[in-house]
């Protein structure tokens, strides 16, 4: 997906509007999902079991999450959003972008069960509710990369860095490299794409 397409999708999708009570319930189910993934595995997780852990009715959990893949995709989006959104303008562009991509790449690095579940959920092609979450994840990555590059950033560089980031996640998710290894490889990609800025 091009940077322009990501920006368009993000502005169209926006965030889901929930009242305070709905947001609390949504967060309870997300938290229970993460807890359960940390204790067991993707195969053992069900929306019904997560609902029980969150102490909400299964029908309530299904109001927010149509499937376990949808739930886990939302978990990953939430983990991404928890990464501090800060870039030091005194750093070089290369350092700022490297710091952003490294922090995002390492979000599940030390939690193999969560990482495996997120990879499985996000790569599921047959869940209609996962695609919009993938698009929102792409929008979040796009926003952070463009912010780190700055207002005069070349959209082609942004697109190349996003492609490198998502390709790196696929490699880590497939087991070809660890998340720490892809973070180091992303450092190389950032300097290759951005040069000496």
N, C-alpha and C positions, 0 to 999 in steps of 0.2 A: 504494500500500500504506500503510495507516495505521501510526502509530508503534507501536501495540499489536501489530499484525500483524508488523511488523519485529522487535520484541523477541521475540515468540513464535517466529518463524522462526529467529532467531539462536540462541536457546537450544536449539531442537530440532536445528539443524544443527551447531552448535559448530564446532570445527575438526577436520580430518581427523587421525587419529592415525597417526603414522609413527615408526618407529625411527630412530636416528641416521643409519644408512646410507641409508635410504629418503629421509630429509629432505635429505641431502647431494645425492643424485641428483636429487630434485625441484628443488632450488635450482640445480643445474648446468644443468638443462634450461631453467628460467625465465631464468637469466642469459644463456644462449645465445640464447633467443628475443628478449630485449630487444636484445642486440648486433646480431642479424640485422635487427630492425626499424629500428634506427638506421642501418643501412647500406643497406637496400633498401626494400621496401614490403610491405604486407599481401599483395598479389597474388603476390609471389615467395616468401612464406613457406610452408613445409610442416613438419609435425611430423617427417617423415623428415629434412629438411635441418637442422632444429634439433637433432635427435638426433645427427646426424653432427658438428655444431659442438660439441655438449656431450660428444662422445666416449662416447656410450652407444648401445646397440643400439636400433634403431627400436621393437622390441617393448617395451623397457623404457620408452621415452618414452610409448608408447601406454598403458602401465600407469597413468600419471599423467594423461595428457591425451588425451581421446578424439578431439579434432579441433584444428585450429589456432584456431578460435574459443574453444574451451575453454582452450587454452594462453594466448591473449592476454587472456582474461577474468581468468585467474589472475595474469597479469603486472600488470594494472591493480589488482587487489586488493592485490598485494604492494607496488606503488608507493604506494597509499593508506596501507597499514600503515606504510610507512617515514616518513610525515609525522610529525614529533614530536607526541606526545600531551601537550601542556602548555597549561594555561590559568592565567594569573596572577589569583589571587583579588582582587588589588588593583585590577584593571581593572573597568570597568563591564561589565554583562552584554552590552550591545550590542557593546562592543569585543572581549570574549572570543569571542562567536559570530562576529563579523565576521572576526576573525583565523583562527578554525578553518575557516570556509567558504572564505576567500580562499586559505589554504594548500592545501586540498583541491582547489579549482578550478584552481590553477596547477600541479598535479602533472605534467601533460604539456604545459604551455603552450609550452615552448621546444623541443619535440620533435614536429614535425608528423607524421612518419611513425608514431611511436608513438601519438600522439593519434588519427590517422585509423584505425589498426588497432584500437585499443581501442573506438572508436565503432562500427565495423563489427561487431566481435565481440560487443559487449554488446547491440547492437540486433538481433542475429540471433535470430529467433523460433523457428527450427526445430531448435535444438541443445539437447537435453534436459540436457546437462551444463553449459550456460551459465547456466541459470536458478538453480540453487543458488548459483553464484558471484555472480550479480547480487544474490541475497538476502543473501549474506554481505557484499557491498559496502554494501548498504542498511543492514545491521546495524551495520557499522563507522561509517557516517555518522551513524546514529541515536545510537550510543554517544557519539560526539564532540560532537554538538550538545547532547544532554542533559547531558553533563558540563559544557560551556561555559555552559549556561543555569543549571545548579545544581539542587539537589534540589527546589526549589519551582516549577520551570518548568511552565508550562501545556502539557499535551500537545498542545493545538490549535496553539499557537505552534510547537512542535517539528515537528509534521506539516506546517505551512505552510512552514517553513524548509526542510525536507527536499524538499518539492515544488518550491520555488523553486530549490533547488540542482540537482536532477535536470533540471528544465526548462532551467536555464541550461546544463548540460552538453550537452543535446540541441541547443540553439541554437549552441553553440560547435562541436559535432561536425558540424552541418549547414553550417557556414561563415557563418552569419548574423552572428556576432560572433567576435572572437578570445577566447581564454581570459582574457587580461588585461581585455578589455572586460566579460566576464561577471563577473569578480571585482569590478569596480567597480559593476556593476549589483546584485550580491549585497549590497554594502554598503548600498545604498539599500533593498533588500528587508528586510534585517535591522532597520534603523531603523524601517521602516514597520511591520513585524510586532511588534517589541518596544517601540517608543516610546522613552521617555527613561530606561530602566532603567540 
